[in-house]
Amino acid sequence: MRIIGIDPGIAIVGFGILDKRGSQLLPVQYGIIQTEAGLSVPLRLRQVFEAVQSLLETYRPEEMAVEKLFFNKNVTTAFTVGQARGVILLAAELAGVPVYEYTPMQVKQAVTGYGGAEKKQIQEMTRTLLKLKQVPKPDDVADALGIAITHAQFRTFISLSEGVRK
């Protein structure tokens, strides 16, 4: 199964694409989508939308995992991240890719085994789980890969529980 993890944003969107083969997680591609601060918000949203569409067309993930938006003290930032999240979800919907959402605490729990883990712990465990030589940079990339890992583990749990019900 191919999974794309997305850490949404307006300036930087982190993405990580993994193949899950049995219990093995194999990194396919990861990086960022970046927009310029001086551009209008509608143009930046279009750039994010088109870049995500391109990733979905190129890599053909079967499922998308996205970080749930949590309340941010900076309402303006939360609003624009929410708008970026919206165009990312639209791109997935148009491509027919189901979307699953995870909170930061769920990602911490899935990746490190501890819901209160610090960012550096998550990054190091992401590197370890994917057998990468170094922690992916910037942080948005490591976060996106962590979200994809979380979904891969969630899918394993669902597959196991479906087997029990049969």
Residue frames as a rotation matrix with the C-alpha (Angstrom) as fourth column:
MET 1
0.586 0.810 0.000 0.00
0.810 -0.586 0.000 0.00
0.000 0.000 -1.000 0.00
ARG 2
-0.520 -0.712 0.472 1.24
0.701 -0.672 -0.240 3.48
0.488 0.206 0.848 -0.86
ILE 3
0.501 0.603 -0.621 0.54
0.856 -0.449 0.254 6.28
-0.126 -0.659 -0.742 1.62
ILE 4
-0.262 -0.533 0.805 1.18
0.447 -0.806 -0.388 10.01
0.855 0.258 0.450 1.35
GLY 5
0.139 0.210 -0.968 1.54
0.969 -0.232 0.089 11.92
-0.206 -0.950 -0.236 4.61
ILE 6
-0.006 -0.059 0.998 0.95
0.508 -0.860 -0.047 15.67
0.861 0.507 0.035 4.57
ASP 7
-0.253 -0.081 -0.964 1.93
0.873 -0.449 -0.191 18.31
-0.417 -0.890 0.184 7.11
PRO 8
0.364 0.525 0.769 -0.22
0.873 -0.480 -0.086 21.22
0.325 0.702 -0.633 5.89
GLY 9
-0.153 -0.364 -0.919 0.84
0.573 -0.790 0.217 24.85
-0.805 -0.494 0.329 5.77
ILE 10
0.902 0.429 -0.053 0.68
0.228 -0.574 -0.786 27.90
-0.368 0.697 -0.615 3.53
ALA 11
0.481 -0.809 -0.338 4.41
-0.839 -0.536 0.091 28.74
-0.255 0.240 -0.937 3.36
ILE 12
-0.647 -0.697 -0.310 5.67
-0.737 0.676 0.019 25.15
0.196 0.241 -0.951 3.58
VAL 13
0.664 0.737 0.124 3.76
-0.747 0.662 0.068 21.90
-0.032 -0.138 0.990 3.09
GLY 14
-0.501 -0.807 0.312 5.71
-0.779 0.578 0.245 18.82
-0.378 -0.121 -0.918 4.11
PHE 15
0.640 0.685 -0.349 5.01
-0.764 0.616 -0.192 15.58
0.083 0.389 0.917 2.27
GLY 16
-0.535 -0.757 0.375 6.23
-0.753 0.628 0.194 12.02
-0.383 -0.179 -0.906 2.68
ILE 17
0.475 0.646 -0.598 5.33
-0.844 0.527 -0.101 9.06
0.250 0.552 0.795 0.51
LEU 18
-0.475 -0.571 0.669 5.80
-0.757 0.653 0.019 5.53
-0.448 -0.498 -0.743 1.87
ASP 19
0.010 0.445 -0.895 5.19
-0.585 0.729 0.356 2.04
0.811 0.521 0.267 0.60
LYS 20
-0.066 0.058 0.996 3.95
-0.914 0.396 -0.083 -0.39
-0.399 -0.916 0.027 3.25
ARG 21
0.092 0.011 -0.996 4.88
-0.602 0.797 -0.047 -3.96
0.794 0.603 0.080 2.40
GLY 22
0.172 0.066 -0.983 3.89
0.616 0.771 0.160 -6.27
0.769 -0.633 0.092 5.23
SER 23
0.717 0.037 -0.696 5.50
0.654 -0.382 0.653 -4.77
-0.241 -0.923 -0.298 8.31
GLN 24
-0.350 -0.935 0.059 8.13
0.866 -0.299 0.400 -2.95
-0.356 0.191 0.915 6.25
LEU 25
0.767 0.491 -0.414 7.92
0.322 -0.852 -0.413 0.80
-0.555 0.184 -0.811 5.57
LEU 26
-0.170 -0.831 0.529 9.85
0.930 0.042 0.365 1.99
-0.325 0.554 0.766 2.54
PRO 27
0.064 0.161 -0.985 10.34
0.014 -0.987 -0.160 5.70
-0.998 -0.004 -0.065 1.80
VAL 28
0.340 0.140 0.930 9.47
0.902 0.230 -0.364 6.52
-0.265 0.963 -0.048 -1.82
GLN 29
-0.297 -0.376 0.878 9.80
0.574 -0.805 -0.151 10.31
0.763 0.459 0.455 -1.90
TYR 30
0.417 0.444 -0.793 9.65
0.888 -0.386 0.251 13.19
-0.195 -0.809 -0.555 0.55
GLY 31
-0.671 -0.621 0.405 10.14
0.686 -0.728 0.019 16.92
0.282 0.290 0.914 0.51
ILE 32
-0.378 0.519 -0.767 8.33
0.416 -0.645 -0.641 20.23
-0.827 -0.561 0.028 0.69
ILE 33
0.089 0.443 0.892 6.01
0.892 -0.435 0.127 22.39
0.444 0.784 -0.434 -1.33
GLN 34
-0.403 -0.323 -0.856 7.00
0.725 -0.683 -0.084 26.00
-0.558 -0.655 0.510 -0.72
THR 35
0.433 0.549 0.715 5.22
0.828 -0.555 -0.076 29.24
0.355 0.625 -0.695 -1.59
GLU 36
-0.602 -0.716 0.354 6.57
0.569 -0.695 -0.440 32.79
0.561 -0.063 0.826 -1.49
ALA 37
-0.414 0.392 -0.822 5.44
0.800 -0.273 -0.533 35.06
-0.434 -0.878 -0.201 1.34
GLY 38
-0.775 0.036 -0.631 4.90
-0.134 -0.985 0.108 38.08
-0.618 0.168 0.768 -0.91
LEU 39
-0.886 0.460 -0.062 2.31
0.045 0.217 0.975 36.36
0.462 0.861 -0.213 -3.12
SER 40
-0.242 0.888 0.390 -1.43
-0.908 -0.349 0.232 36.66
0.342 -0.298 0.891 -2.60
VAL 41
-0.444 0.151 0.883 -3.08
-0.569 0.714 -0.408 33.96
-0.693 -0.683 -0.231 -0.49
PRO 42
0.672 0.738 0.064 -5.27
-0.424 0.454 -0.783 32.78
-0.607 0.499 0.619 -3.42
LEU 43
0.515 -0.562 -0.648 -2.17
-0.709 0.146 -0.690 32.31
0.482 0.814 -0.323 -5.60
ARG 44
-0.543 -0.738 0.401 -0.33
-0.833 0.412 -0.369 30.47
0.107 -0.535 -0.838 -2.82
LEU 45
-0.035 0.629 0.776 -3.35
-0.512 0.656 -0.555 28.20
-0.859 -0.416 0.299 -2.30
ARG 46
0.846 0.310 -0.433 -3.43
-0.519 0.293 -0.803 27.47
-0.122 0.905 0.409 -6.02
GLN 47
0.022 -0.932 -0.362 0.26
-0.835 0.182 -0.519 26.57
0.550 0.314 -0.774 -5.96
VAL 48
-0.587 -0.169 0.792 -0.27
-0.693 0.610 -0.384 24.19
-0.418 -0.774 -0.475 -3.03
PHE 49
0.407 0.857 0.315 -3.30
-0.463 0.491 -0.738 22.64
-0.787 0.155 0.597 -4.73
GLU 50
0.779 -0.109 -0.618 -1.50
-0.595 0.184 -0.782 22.11
0.198 0.977 0.079 -8.04
ALA 51
-0.308 -0.951 -0.007 1.63
-0.866 0.283 -0.413 20.73
0.395 -0.121 -0.911 -6.38
VAL 52
-0.413 0.242 0.878 -0.41
-0.559 0.694 -0.455 18.22
-0.719 -0.678 -0.151 -4.35
GLN 53
0.725 0.679 -0.114 -2.34
-0.470 0.366 -0.803 17.25
-0.504 0.636 0.585 -7.49
SER 54
0.393 -0.670 -0.630 0.98
-0.780 0.121 -0.614 16.64
0.488 0.733 -0.475 -9.23
LEU 55
-0.613 -0.606 0.507 2.25
-0.788 0.516 -0.336 14.46
-0.058 -0.605 -0.794 -6.36
LEU 56
0.009 0.722 0.692 -0.96
-0.449 0.621 -0.642 12.42
-0.893 -0.305 0.330 -6.42
GLU 57
0.845 0.287 -0.451 -0.74
-0.515 0.214 -0.830 11.94
-0.142 0.934 0.329 -10.20
THR 58
0.116 -0.917 -0.381 2.95
-0.838 0.115 -0.533 11.06
0.532 0.381 -0.756 -10.15
TYR 59
-0.772 -0.582 0.255 3.08
-0.608 0.561 -0.561 8.70
0.183 -0.589 -0.787 -7.15
ARG 60
-0.110 0.853 -0.511 -0.50
-0.432 0.422 0.797 7.36
0.895 0.308 0.321 -7.09
PRO 61
-0.937 -0.175 0.302 -0.89
-0.344 0.315 -0.885 6.88
0.059 -0.933 -0.355 -3.33
GLU 62
-0.501 0.780 -0.375 -3.82
0.477 0.610 0.632 4.73
0.722 0.138 -0.678 -2.24
GLU 63
0.568 0.658 -0.494 -4.47
0.782 -0.244 0.574 6.77
0.258 -0.712 -0.653 0.90
MET 64
-0.158 -0.555 0.816 -3.58
0.093 -0.832 -0.548 10.18
0.983 -0.010 0.183 2.32
ALA 65
0.265 0.152 -0.952 -2.86
0.957 0.079 0.279 10.96
0.118 -0.985 -0.124 5.97
VAL 66
-0.053 -0.184 0.981 -3.07
0.210 -0.963 -0.170 14.60
0.976 0.197 0.090 7.05
GLU 67
-0.835 -0.237 -0.497 -2.37
0.534 -0.127 -0.836 16.26
0.135 -0.963 0.233 10.37
LYS 68
0.295 0.953 -0.064 -5.55
0.905 -0.257 0.340 17.51
0.307 -0.159 -0.938 12.00
LEU 69
-0.245 -0.290 0.925 -5.60
0.083 -0.957 -0.279 21.22
0.966 0.008 0.259 12.54
PHE 70
-0.035 0.198 -0.980 -5.36
0.988 0.154 -0.004 22.06
0.150 -0.968 -0.201 16.21
PHE 71
0.899 0.434 0.059 -6.22
0.417 -0.889 0.188 25.41
0.134 -0.145 -0.980 17.75
ASN 72
-0.185 -0.967 0.176 -3.40
0.883 -0.242 -0.401 27.84
0.431 0.082 0.899 17.35
LYS 73
-0.049 0.121 -0.991 -2.96
0.732 -0.671 -0.118 30.98
-0.680 -0.731 -0.056 19.47
ASN 74
-0.742 -0.218 -0.634 -2.36
-0.244 -0.793 0.558 32.91
-0.625 0.568 0.535 16.26
VAL 75
0.156 0.937 0.312 -5.82
0.123 0.295 -0.948 32.86
-0.980 0.186 -0.069 14.66
THR 76
0.504 -0.017 -0.864 -4.56
-0.774 -0.452 -0.443 34.30
-0.383 0.892 -0.241 11.36
THR 77
-0.583 -0.782 -0.219 -2.01
-0.810 0.539 0.232 31.50
-0.063 0.312 -0.948 11.03
ALA 78
-0.634 0.413 0.654 -4.60
0.045 0.864 -0.501 28.86
-0.772 -0.288 -0.566 11.94
PHE 79
0.434 0.856 -0.282 -6.99
-0.212 -0.207 -0.955 30.29
-0.876 0.474 0.092 9.37
THR 80
0.295 -0.363 -0.884 -4.48
-0.952 -0.186 -0.241 30.24
-0.077 0.913 -0.401 6.49
VAL 81
-0.825 -0.535 0.181 -3.26
-0.531 0.844 0.071 26.76
-0.191 -0.038 -0.981 7.43
GLY 82
-0.251 0.836 0.488 -6.91
0.070 0.519 -0.852 25.69
-0.965 -0.180 -0.189 7.43
GLN 83
0.585 0.423 -0.692 -7.31
-0.603 -0.344 -0.720 27.11
-0.542 0.839 0.053 3.94
ALA 84
-0.288 -0.776 -0.561 -4.22
-0.952 0.295 0.080 25.22
0.104 0.557 -0.824 2.75
ARG 85
-0.782 0.082 0.618 -5.58
-0.197 0.908 -0.369 22.08
-0.592 -0.410 -0.694 4.38
GLY 86
0.228 0.973 -0.021 -8.80
-0.216 0.030 -0.976 22.62
-0.949 0.227 0.217 2.45
VAL 87
0.469 -0.076 -0.880 -7.12
-0.880 -0.128 -0.458 22.70
-0.077 0.989 -0.127 -0.96
ILE 88
-0.699 -0.715 -0.009 -5.04
-0.715 0.699 -0.012 19.63
0.015 -0.002 -1.000 -0.02
LEU 89
-0.506 0.605 0.615 -8.20
-0.028 0.702 -0.712 17.74
-0.862 -0.377 -0.338 0.92
LEU 90
0.520 0.696 -0.494 -9.85
-0.499 -0.221 -0.838 18.89
-0.693 0.683 0.233 -2.32
ALA 91
-0.096 -0.642 -0.760 -6.91
-0.987 0.158 -0.009 17.59
0.126 0.750 -0.649 -4.37
ALA 92
-0.900 -0.219 0.376 -7.25
-0.316 0.923 -0.218 14.20
-0.300 -0.315 -0.901 -2.65
GLU 93
-0.074 0.967 0.245 -11.01
-0.077 0.239 -0.968 14.12
-0.994 -0.091 0.057 -3.19
LEU 94
0.506 0.254 -0.824 -10.65
-0.770 -0.298 -0.565 14.96
-0.389 0.920 0.045 -6.89
ALA 95
-0.376 -0.740 -0.558 -8.03
-0.873 0.484 -0.054 12.21
0.310 0.467 -0.828 -7.27
GLY 96
0.552 0.684 -0.477 -10.24
-0.452 0.726 0.519 9.69
0.701 -0.071 0.709 -5.44
VAL 97
-0.429 -0.772 -0.468 -7.72
0.156 0.447 -0.881 9.24
0.890 -0.451 -0.072 -2.62
PRO 98
0.632 0.680 -0.372 -9.29
0.466 0.050 0.883 8.58
0.619 -0.731 -0.286 0.79
VAL 99
-0.181 -0.647 0.741 -8.10
-0.292 -0.684 -0.668 10.93
0.939 -0.338 -0.065 3.54
TYR 100
0.482 0.195 -0.854 -7.38
0.724 0.460 0.514 10.03
0.493 -0.866 0.080 7.18
GLU 101
0.321 -0.288 0.902 -6.62
-0.302 -0.934 -0.191 12.61
0.898 -0.211 -0.387 9.84
TYR 102
0.280 -0.342 -0.897 -4.39
0.821 0.569 0.039 12.35
0.497 -0.748 0.440 12.91
THR 103
0.983 0.035 0.180 -3.74
-0.071 -0.833 0.549 14.68
0.169 -0.552 -0.816 15.80
PRO 104
0.177 -0.975 0.132 -0.18
-0.673 -0.218 -0.707 15.61
0.718 0.037 -0.695 16.78
MET 105
-0.038 -0.167 0.985 -0.61
-0.938 0.345 0.022 13.48
-0.344 -0.924 -0.170 19.92
GLN 106
0.843 0.370 0.391 -1.64
-0.211 0.896 -0.392 10.43
-0.495 0.247 0.833 17.86
VAL 107
0.739 -0.643 -0.199 1.45
-0.193 0.081 -0.978 10.89
0.645 0.762 -0.064 15.69
LYS 108
-0.074 -0.780 0.621 3.71
-0.923 -0.181 -0.338 11.15
0.377 -0.598 -0.707 18.74
GLN 109
0.263 0.283 0.922 2.14
-0.724 0.690 -0.005 8.01
-0.638 -0.666 0.386 20.23
ALA 110
0.974 0.200 0.107 2.40
-0.077 0.735 -0.673 6.01
-0.213 0.648 0.731 17.00
VAL 111
0.629 -0.775 -0.069 5.97
-0.211 -0.084 -0.974 7.02
0.748 0.627 -0.217 16.15
THR 112
-0.348 -0.855 0.385 7.60
-0.588 -0.121 -0.800 7.05
0.731 -0.504 -0.460 19.60
GLY 113
-0.240 0.340 -0.909 5.16
0.569 0.808 0.152 5.16
0.786 -0.481 -0.388 21.83
TYR 114
-0.433 0.056 -0.900 4.70
0.824 -0.380 -0.420 8.27
-0.365 -0.923 0.118 23.98
GLY 115
0.362 0.752 0.551 2.04
0.900 -0.435 0.002 10.93
0.241 0.495 -0.835 23.34
GLY 116
0.930 -0.057 -0.364 4.12
0.112 -0.897 0.428 13.63
-0.351 -0.438 -0.827 25.04
ALA 117
0.213 -0.915 0.343 7.25
0.904 0.318 0.286 13.05
-0.371 0.249 0.895 22.97
GLU 118
0.213 -0.261 -0.941 9.31
-0.115 -0.964 0.241 16.03
-0.970 0.057 -0.236 21.89
LYS 119
0.824 0.183 -0.537 9.89
-0.502 -0.205 -0.840 16.97
-0.263 0.962 -0.077 18.26
LYS 120
-0.089 -0.954 -0.285 13.49
-0.993 0.108 -0.053 15.69
0.081 0.278 -0.957 18.25
GLN 121
-0.507 -0.023 0.862 12.35
-0.364 0.912 -0.189 12.27
-0.782 -0.410 -0.471 19.53
ILE 122
0.574 0.785 0.233 9.77
-0.033 0.306 -0.951 12.00
-0.818 0.539 0.202 16.75
GLN 123
0.651 -0.381 -0.657 12.31
-0.759 -0.336 -0.557 13.03
-0.009 0.861 -0.508 14.14
GLU 124
-0.434 -0.888 0.154 14.87
-0.890 0.449 0.082 10.50
-0.142 -0.102 -0.985 15.32
MET 125
-0.297 0.403 0.866 12.33
-0.093 0.890 -0.447 7.67
-0.950 -0.213 -0.227 15.48
THR 126
0.792 0.540 -0.285 11.11
-0.292 -0.074 -0.953 8.58
-0.535 0.839 0.099 11.98
ARG 127
0.193 -0.827 -0.528 14.70
-0.973 -0.092 -0.212 8.34
0.127 0.555 -0.822 10.75
THR 128
-0.643 -0.467 0.607 15.15
-0.624 0.779 -0.062 5.00
-0.444 -0.418 -0.792 12.52
LEU 129
0.073 0.786 0.613 11.85
-0.080 0.618 -0.782 3.46
-0.994 0.008 0.108 11.39
LEU 130
0.928 0.306 -0.213 12.50
-0.199 -0.074 -0.977 4.40
-0.314 0.949 -0.008 7.76
LYS 131
0.436 -0.850 0.297 16.21
0.694 0.527 0.490 3.50
-0.573 -0.007 0.820 7.93
LEU 132
0.883 -0.126 0.452 17.25
0.224 -0.734 -0.642 6.94
0.412 0.668 -0.620 6.71
LYS 133
-0.032 -0.989 -0.141 20.84
0.788 0.062 -0.613 8.14
0.615 -0.131 0.778 7.06
GLN 134
-0.960 -0.257 -0.115 19.76
0.273 -0.749 -0.603 11.44
0.069 -0.610 0.789 8.59
VAL 135
-0.228 0.900 -0.371 16.66
0.591 -0.174 -0.787 13.17
-0.774 -0.399 -0.492 9.91
PRO 136
-0.133 0.243 0.961 14.76
0.946 -0.258 0.196 14.69
0.295 0.935 -0.196 6.98
LYS 137
-0.519 -0.084 -0.851 14.84
0.427 -0.888 -0.172 18.49
-0.741 -0.452 0.497 6.89
PRO 138
-0.629 -0.050 0.776 13.06
-0.555 -0.671 -0.493 20.80
0.545 -0.740 0.394 7.30
ASP 139
-0.857 0.279 0.433 10.89
-0.297 0.420 -0.858 19.73
-0.421 -0.864 -0.277 10.24
ASP 140
0.042 0.951 -0.307 7.79
-0.879 -0.111 -0.463 19.74
-0.474 0.289 0.831 8.01
VAL 141
-0.023 -0.133 -0.991 9.19
-0.757 0.650 -0.070 16.78
0.653 0.749 -0.116 6.05
ALA 142
-0.922 -0.333 -0.198 9.89
-0.110 0.716 -0.690 14.72
0.371 -0.614 -0.697 9.17
ASP 143
-0.588 0.780 0.214 6.39
-0.493 -0.135 -0.859 15.59
-0.641 -0.611 0.464 10.41
ALA 144
0.191 0.671 -0.716 4.80
-0.981 0.115 -0.154 14.45
-0.021 0.732 0.681 7.13
LEU 145
-0.365 -0.391 -0.845 6.72
-0.427 0.877 -0.221 11.17
0.827 0.280 -0.487 7.23
GLY 146
-0.984 0.034 0.173 5.62
-0.154 0.317 -0.936 10.72
-0.086 -0.948 -0.307 10.86
ILE 147
-0.168 0.983 -0.074 2.00
-0.803 -0.180 -0.568 11.23
-0.572 -0.036 0.819 9.80
ALA 148
0.174 0.169 -0.970 2.43
-0.837 0.545 -0.055 8.61
0.519 0.821 0.236 7.05
ILE 149
-0.780 -0.494 -0.383 4.00
-0.190 0.771 -0.608 6.18
0.596 -0.402 -0.695 9.56
THR 150
-0.737 0.579 0.348 1.07
-0.462 -0.058 -0.885 6.78
-0.492 -0.813 0.311 11.92
HIS 151
0.223 0.872 -0.437 -1.38
-0.949 0.091 -0.303 5.88
-0.224 0.482 0.847 9.18
ALA 152
-0.167 -0.355 -0.920 0.61
-0.590 0.783 -0.196 2.79
0.790 0.510 -0.340 8.20
GLN 153
-0.980 -0.199 -0.010 0.43
-0.101 0.540 -0.835 1.59
0.172 -0.818 -0.550 11.80
PHE 154
-0.371 0.924 0.096 -3.29
-0.683 -0.201 -0.702 2.43
-0.629 -0.326 0.705 11.96
ARG 155
0.212 0.430 -0.878 -3.85
-0.935 0.351 -0.054 0.40
0.285 0.832 0.476 8.77
THR 156
-0.657 -0.490 -0.573 -2.02
-0.280 0.864 -0.418 -2.58
0.700 -0.114 -0.705 10.31
PHE 157
-0.897 0.360 0.259 -4.30
-0.221 0.142 -0.965 -2.41
-0.384 -0.922 -0.048 13.35
ILE 158
0.004 0.945 -0.327 -7.43
-0.887 -0.147 -0.438 -2.21
-0.462 0.292 0.837 11.14
SER 159
-0.045 -0.089 -0.995 -6.24
-0.762 0.647 -0.023 -5.14
0.646 0.757 -0.097 9.00
LEU 160
-0.910 -0.344 -0.232 -5.62
-0.109 0.738 -0.666 -7.24
0.400 -0.581 -0.709 12.11
SER 161
-0.672 0.713 0.200 -9.01
-0.344 -0.061 -0.937 -6.38
-0.656 -0.698 0.286 13.63
GLU 162
0.098 0.704 -0.703 -10.79
-0.994 0.030 -0.109 -7.17
-0.056 0.709 0.703 10.34
GLY 163
-0.445 -0.350 -0.824 -9.17
-0.454 0.882 -0.130 -10.62
0.772 0.316 -0.551 10.38
VAL 164
-0.988 0.104 0.112 -10.54
-0.064 0.385 -0.921 -11.20
-0.139 -0.917 -0.374 13.89
ARG 165
-0.317 0.942 -0.111 -14.08
-0.683 -0.307 -0.663 -10.31
-0.659 -0.134 0.740 12.81
LYS 166
-0.169 0.244 -0.955 -14.16
-0.923 0.301 0.241 -12.72
0.347 0.922 0.175 9.84
